[in-house]
Amino acid sequence: MPGRYPTVRRRRLAGELKRLRIAAGLTGEQVAERLAPLGRWSASKVSRIETGQVAVHHGDVADLLDLYGLGAGPARDELIEIARESGKRGWWQSYRDVLPGHITPILDFEAETCAMRFMHNQLVPGLLQTPEYARALIRSCRPEAPAEEVDRLVELRLDRQKLLERADPPQLWVILDEAAIRRPVGGTQAMRSQLNRLLERAVDPGTVVQVIPFTAGEHTGLDMPFTILSFPGDDDPDVVYLEQHTTACYVEDECDVKLYNVYFDHLRASALGPRESRTLIHDATKELT
């Protein structure tokens, strides 16, 4: 269920608590039995905590760390602080009246990521969309939505882009099929502005933009767009994000994630280089009539 997908902080905490339990030589049942006098503990609760499916109170984390023998110090303080932080609401809570539930986890991931790699076969990624382009897409997906709701969703998309303005913005690598720069979303003027925005971003030191030309024929990104998110440190593995109109999939399995990394490398090799890609985008801008 998308709404129950673990946040980045909860995922990090879950993995560390599981590692400490195993190092202490305890099973989930033993943990529940020993902590039972302190409150409502069960083996299923321990399991849900270790899979990141529930938020865990910092007091419960402290009890677990006592049991696992992790005394006072920076490591203990960090884990308890993660538990406190994971319970805080994200900036997107102000949009909860219009925010689809399956989108919420990606907003948390975006807030924590250090690098994002996109493969889009039809559209410019949301983080690089202009307001006019975003509005046209939202209207096409929600033709029945009132104007106020469309405005709120456009505002949400623009607020997502603020992560590119932070002091340590994530590195972006964007691979687009040529169809994404040829389809005049929102009309000629809106598309021209969108392509100019893409060109501006393409010369940013923290962004790589490549285009797979029609002449390349078929490629592994034709079936479905995907995003690979990476995080600081070795304890947070990559996540692959797959989005559809009413649902999203978050891929964490190590073998599956490795395959998507291979797909991305193949797509990168099939695409034009960054300089040639900018030329193609520029030509597409001039050809809009």
Disulfide bonds with the S-S distance in Angstrom:
none
